[in-house]
Every structure is written in structure tokens, then in C-alpha cells.
């Protein structure tokens, strides 16, 4: 028997009770903070391990390992179906034996349709293509700064499609909801976070600008918009209905299709000599670690969207940027200037205020109001 879907407030209260606390505001804030920080830390892990693998490959034979890692990441997603399959097997114990004709039922869920994972995969692949293509026209710092404006798109799409999530009045028109949301506290948090990204990336110092920069800007903006569309559309489509095992199965479907397509392209490019890579010198340990971190990160993102708002998860991803910066300083002794330090402080301030707002909303909801009403009062 499937459990009733939880909204964000119910989920955090449930987690607080399981951890030995009570369902009050302070206890519920801890699981929320743990989830948000887990998203940030897993993203930092993906970025740092992938960069180390890329550097080792470049030193070995001056080739990029990104295509191989992308394929490995998608393949690792298939492992995420294990909890769902194990649960199905437990449900069938004592019942009819699982025959060959019913094996595929282990990999299905009534929570989503089989046509939906390919739809989200198409958005994800298009987004990745736009981001990588933008690097052909833009320096990495400028591309990062433009792409990391995606919380603004996430915020505006949420105001239009999920107004209660950002405290926008549901009765007004879409344009009016977007404007009102930008003037709210959540809007300030998003603007501060994006400003921090720009200060850290320092795009004005980028060298090698050319007349093709406009093409790169458009591609990077399309990548940012695609990421936001993916997150908000996921919430609109599934709401709070997906359990952790359903999220894992959904990603496994995406991984199975994605790895099949990417493997075919990878084999074809290796066979024709378009892509040069000596498989014997590939740092497979780092590739596997990156794939595992990627699977965890994507699971946390989808699960976080299921139990919280896309804006909150989008800002959680952003906080990984100053964390990466601090790690660069501590590990590789990278130099940061005052502008980048100010950007990191702005992002940390945005993150702190966003978490404080979550506590305030929960407190108002505890006093007898509905969650939507508490958000609209903010």
C-alpha cells in the first residue's frame, strides 16, 4: 500500500520525529538544513572530483574525459532503482512467484508514466549541449556567471506556475505575480545570490572576447533557462507525490535511456577517430567516484524538489559556489581578491536569510495558519 503524499512541512516534521525530536519549528528546521547542505556538498564533490579526473587525463594524453564521464554518470543513475525494486520484491513475498512476464513490473511505478523520463531527459540533454556549446564562445568565468542566473528564471517560473511556493498572490495575473514575487523577501534572496555569483566569477576580467560573444551569451542563457524549466516543470508535474524510491526509479529510467544514447555516440566517435581517448590510461577510480557523486547529487535535487520548492533547491545548489571557492583556497592555495570574497559573503548571507525565512514561515504555520497563507504574509 502506497503512503499518502507529503508536502514539505509534513516531510520535515516527520523527519524531526524520526530523529527523536518534536514536530515544532526548531526541530523541523534541522532536516531542511541537512537536505539543503547535502545538495550543496554533493555538488561540490562532483565538481572537484570531475576536475581532478579531467586534469589527470589531460596530463596523460591531452584529451578531455568529459564525454566518457557524462556517459558514466548516466549509467550510474540506473543503480538508483535498487530501493524500488527491492521494495517490490518484498511486497511479492508470500504471493505469486515473479515470472519472466512480470519482471518488467519491478521497474514500473504508478507515480509516473513511461513517457515522462524521456521528456525530462530531452530537456537535460538540450541544457547540457547549450552550456558546453557556450564554452566555445565564452570564457569559463563569464559562462559560469551567466548560467548561474538560473535562480532568477526558477523564481519567475515558480511565481507563474507555483505562486504559493514563492509567496505570490494566486489571484493576480502571471506578470503581476512575477513582479510582486521579485519585490518579496524571497526575491531579495535570489538577487543577492546571483549578485554573489557575478562577483565571484568576475566576468569583466575575462580575456579573449570576440564578436561571437553574443552567441555564447544566448546559449548560456538558454542553458540557465533549461535548468530552471526542468526543476519547475518537475514540481508542476509531480508535486509532492514522489517518494524517495520513486525518485530513484525515475532517474534510473532517465539513466538507462541516456546511457544507451550516449554510449552509442561515444563508441561511434572513438571508432571513427573523432574523439581520441586511451582507455588504458583513464583514471577509472575518479570516473567512478564522479559518477557516484553525480547520482547522489541528482537524487537529492529531485527529491528536494519533491518535498520543497524549486527556488529553495536552486539556491542550495548556488551555495556550492563559495564552498568550491573556499576549497580551492584550502587545497590548491588559490588566490582570491576582495571582490570574490564579497561575492562569497553575499551568497552566504542570501543562504542564511533564506533558511531563516523557512523557519519564520514554519512558525506562522504552527500558529494555526495554512502554509500558503504564511508564505503570502511574508
C-alpha positions in Angstrom: 0.0 0.0 0.0 1.4 3.4 -1.0 1.7 6.1 1.5 -0.1 9.4 1.2 2.0 12.2 -0.4 3.7 14.6 1.9 4.1 18.3 1.5 7.4 20.0 2.6 6.1 20.9 6.0 4.8 17.4 6.7 8.1 15.8 5.5 10.3 17.9 7.7 8.1 17.3 10.7 8.1 13.6 10.0 11.9 13.6 9.8 12.3 15.5 13.0 10.1 13.0 14.8 12.1 10.1 13.4 15.3 11.8 14.6 14.0 11.9 18.2 12.8 15.5 18.1 9.4 17.1 18.2 7.3 18.5 15.3 8.0 22.1 16.3 9.7 24.8 14.2 13.2 24.4 15.6 13.3 20.6 15.1 11.8 20.8 11.6 14.5 23.3 10.5 17.2 20.8 11.1 16.2 18.2 8.4 15.6 21.1 6.0 19.1 22.4 6.6 20.6 18.9 6.3 18.9 18.4 2.9 20.0 21.8 1.6 23.6 21.3 2.7 23.6 17.8 1.3 22.7 19.2 -2.1 25.5 21.8 -1.9 28.2 19.4 -0.6 27.3 16.7 -3.2 27.6 19.3 -6.0 31.0 20.4 -4.6 32.1 16.7 -4.7 31.0 16.3 -8.3 32.8 19.5 -9.4 36.1 18.8 -7.5 36.4 15.1 -8.4 35.5 15.7 -12.1 38.0 18.4 -12.3 40.7 16.2 -10.9 39.9 13.4 -13.3 39.9 15.9 -16.2 43.4 17.2 -15.2 44.9 13.8 -14.9 43.5 12.8 -18.4 44.8 16.0 -20.0 48.3 15.4 -18.5 48.3 11.7 -19.7 47.3 12.3 -23.4 46.0 15.8 -23.8 42.4 14.8 -24.2 39.2 15.6 -22.4 37.4 12.9 -20.4 34.1 14.8 -20.2 32.2 12.6 -22.9 33.2 9.4 -21.0 32.3 10.9 -17.6 28.9 12.1 -18.9 28.1 8.6 -20.1 29.3 7.0 -16.9 27.2 9.4 -14.8 24.1 8.4 -16.7 24.9 4.7 -16.3 25.3 5.2 -12.5 21.8 6.6 -12.3 20.5 3.1 -13.1 21.7 1.9 -9.6 19.1 4.2 -8.0 16.3 1.8 -9.0 17.5 -0.7 -6.4 15.4 0.5 -3.4 12.2 0.5 -5.6 12.9 -3.0 -7.0 13.8 -4.3 -3.5 10.5 -2.9 -2.2 8.5 -4.6 -5.0 10.2 -7.9 -4.3 9.4 -7.7 -0.6 5.7 -6.9 -1.4 5.5 -10.1 -3.5 6.9 -12.4 -0.9 4.4 -14.9 0.1 2.4 -14.2 -3.1 2.6 -15.3 -6.6 6.1 -16.1 -7.9 7.6 -13.5 -10.2 7.7 -14.9 -13.7 9.6 -13.6 -16.7 6.4 -11.8 -17.9 6.2 -9.8 -14.7 9.9 -8.9 -14.3 9.4 -5.6 -16.0 6.7 -4.7 -13.5 9.5 -4.4 -10.9 10.8 -1.4 -12.8 7.5 0.5 -13.1 5.7 2.8 -10.8 2.2 4.2 -10.9 3.6 7.5 -9.8 4.8 8.4 -13.3 4.3 7.3 -16.9 7.0 5.7 -19.0 6.9 8.7 -21.5 7.8 11.2 -18.8 11.5 10.3 -18.2 12.4 10.8 -21.9 10.7 14.2 -21.8 12.9 15.3 -18.9 16.0 13.7 -20.5 15.4 15.7 -23.6 15.4 18.9 -21.5 18.5 17.9 -19.6 20.5 16.9 -22.8 19.5 20.2 -24.5 20.6 22.2 -21.5 23.9 20.4 -21.3 24.5 21.0 -25.0 23.8 24.7 -24.7 26.1 25.0 -21.7 29.0 23.2 -23.4 28.5 25.0 -26.7 28.6 28.3 -24.9 32.2 27.5 -23.7 33.2 27.7 -27.4 32.3 31.4 -27.5 32.8 32.5 -23.9 35.5 32.2 -21.2 34.5 29.8 -18.4 34.1 32.6 -15.8 31.6 34.5 -17.9 29.7 31.3 -18.8 29.5 30.4 -15.2 28.2 33.9 -14.2 25.5 33.8 -16.9 24.5 30.2 -16.3 24.2 30.8 -12.5 21.4 33.4 -13.1 19.1 30.3 -13.3 17.6 31.0 -9.8 16.0 34.1 -11.3 14.4 32.1 -14.0 13.4 29.4 -11.4 11.9 32.1 -9.3 9.9 33.7 -12.1 8.7 30.4 -13.4 7.6 29.4 -9.9 5.8 32.7 -9.5 3.9 32.0 -12.7 3.2 28.2 -12.2 3.7 27.7 -8.4 2.8 31.0 -6.9 2.3 29.6 -3.4 5.9 28.4 -3.3 7.2 31.9 -3.6 4.5 33.9 -1.7 2.9 35.3 -4.8 -0.9 36.0 -4.8 -2.6 33.3 -6.8 -5.4 35.7 -7.9 -3.3 38.1 -9.9 -2.1 37.7 -13.5 1.2 35.9 -14.2 3.1 39.2 -14.9 1.8 40.7 -11.7 2.7 37.6 -9.7 6.3 37.7 -11.1 6.7 41.4 -10.2 5.2 41.0 -6.7 7.4 38.0 -6.1 10.6 39.9 -7.1 9.7 42.5 -4.5 9.3 40.0 -1.8 12.0 38.7 0.6 12.5 35.6 -1.5 13.2 37.8 -4.4 15.8 39.7 -2.5 17.5 36.3 -1.6 17.6 35.3 -5.2 19.0 38.6 -6.4 21.7 38.6 -3.6 22.7 35.0 -4.6 23.0 35.9 -8.3 25.0 39.1 -7.5 27.4 37.0 -5.4 27.9 34.6 -8.3 28.8 37.5 -10.7 31.3 38.9 -8.2 33.0 35.6 -7.7 33.2 34.9 -11.4 34.4 38.4 -12.3 33.3 38.2 -15.9 34.6 41.7 -16.6 38.1 40.4 -16.3 37.6 37.7 -18.9 40.1 37.7 -21.7 39.6 36.7 -25.3 36.3 38.4 -26.0 35.2 38.2 -29.6 32.4 39.2 -31.9 30.9 35.7 -31.2 30.2 36.6 -27.5 26.6 37.3 -28.2 26.1 33.7 -29.4 27.7 32.4 -26.3 25.6 34.7 -24.1 22.4 33.4 -25.7 23.5 29.7 -25.4 24.4 30.2 -21.7 21.1 31.9 -21.0 19.3 29.1 -22.8 21.1 26.6 -20.5 20.1 28.6 -17.4 16.5 28.7 -18.6 16.5 25.0 -19.4 17.8 24.1 -15.9 15.0 26.3 -14.4 12.4 24.9 -16.7 13.5 21.3 -15.7 13.2 22.0 -12.0 9.9 23.9 -12.0 8.3 21.5 -14.6 9.3 18.6 -12.4 7.5 20.2 -9.4 4.4 21.1 -11.5 4.2 17.5 -12.9 4.7 15.5 -9.8 4.1 17.9 -6.9 4.8 16.2 -3.6 3.7 12.7 -4.9 7.1 11.1 -5.4 8.6 9.0 -2.6 12.4 8.6 -2.4 12.2 5.2 -4.1 10.1 6.7 -6.9 12.6 9.4 -7.5 15.4 6.8 -7.7 13.4 4.8 -10.2 12.6 7.9 -12.3 16.3 8.7 -12.5 17.1 5.1 -13.4 14.8 5.3 -16.4 16.5 8.5 -17.5 19.9 6.9 -16.9 19.0 3.8 -18.9 17.9 5.8 -21.9 20.6 8.4 -21.6 23.5 6.0 -21.2 22.3 4.0 -24.2 22.2 7.0 -26.4 25.5 8.5 -25.1 27.3 5.1 -25.3 26.3 4.8 -28.9 27.7 8.2 -29.7 30.8 7.6 -27.6 31.6 4.3 -29.4 31.0 5.8 -32.8 33.3 8.8 -32.2 36.0 6.6 -30.8 35.8 4.2 -33.7 35.9 6.9 -36.3 38.7 8.8 -34.6 36.6 11.9 -33.9 37.2 11.5 -30.2 40.7 10.4 -29.1 41.0 8.7 -25.7 43.3 5.9 -24.5 41.1 3.8 -22.3 44.0 2.2 -20.5 45.2 5.5 -19.1 41.7 6.6 -17.9 41.6 7.3 -14.1 38.7 4.9 -13.7 38.6 5.3 -9.9 37.9 9.0 -10.3 35.4 8.4 -13.1 33.5 6.0 -10.8 33.7 8.4 -7.9 32.4 11.3 -10.1 29.5 9.1 -11.3 28.6 8.1 -7.7 28.6 11.7 -6.6 26.6 12.7 -9.6 23.9 10.1 -8.9 23.7 11.3 -5.3 23.5 14.9 -6.3 20.8 14.4 -8.9 18.8 12.2 -6.5 19.0 14.9 -3.8 18.0 17.6 -6.3 14.9 15.6 -7.5 13.9 14.5 -4.0 14.4 18.1 -2.7 12.2 19.5 -5.4 9.5 16.9 -4.4 9.4 17.9 -0.8 10.5 21.5 -1.0 10.3 24.4 -3.5 12.4 24.6 -6.7 13.7 28.0 -5.6 15.0 26.6 -2.3 16.8 23.8 -4.1 18.2 26.2 -6.7 19.7 28.4 -4.0 21.0 25.3 -2.3 23.0 24.5 -5.4 24.3 28.1 -5.6 25.8 27.9 -2.1 28.2 25.3 -3.5 30.0 28.0 -5.5 31.5 29.8 -2.4 32.2 26.3 -0.9 34.1 25.4 -4.0 36.0 28.7 -3.8 36.9 28.1 -0.2 38.0 24.5 -1.0 40.2 25.9 -3.8 41.9 28.2 -1.3 42.4 25.5 1.3 43.6 22.7 -1.0 45.3 24.2 -4.0 46.1 27.6 -2.3 44.2 29.6 -5.0 44.3 33.4 -4.6 41.0 35.3 -4.2 40.6 39.0 -4.2 38.3 41.3 -2.3 35.6 41.2 -5.0 35.3 37.4 -4.8 35.3 37.5 -1.0 32.4 40.0 -1.1 30.6 37.7 -3.6 31.0 34.7 -1.2 29.7 36.8 1.7 26.7 37.9 -0.3 25.9 34.3 -1.2 26.3 33.1 2.4 24.0 36.0 3.5 21.4 35.0 0.9 21.6 31.4 2.1 21.3 32.4 5.8 18.3 34.6 5.1 16.6 32.0 3.0 16.9 29.4 5.8 15.7 32.0 8.4 12.6 32.7 6.2 11.9 28.9 6.2 11.8 29.0 10.0 9.6 32.0 10.1 7.1 30.5 7.6 7.0 27.3 9.6 6.4 29.2 12.8 3.5 31.1 11.3 2.1 27.8 10.0 2.4 26.3 13.5 0.3 29.0 15.0 -2.7 27.7 13.1 -2.4 29.1 9.6 -2.0 27.2 6.4 1.4 27.1 4.8 0.2 29.1 1.7 -1.2 31.8 4.0 2.0 32.0 5.9 4.0 32.4 2.7 1.7 35.2 1.5 2.1 37.1 4.7 5.9 37.2 4.3 
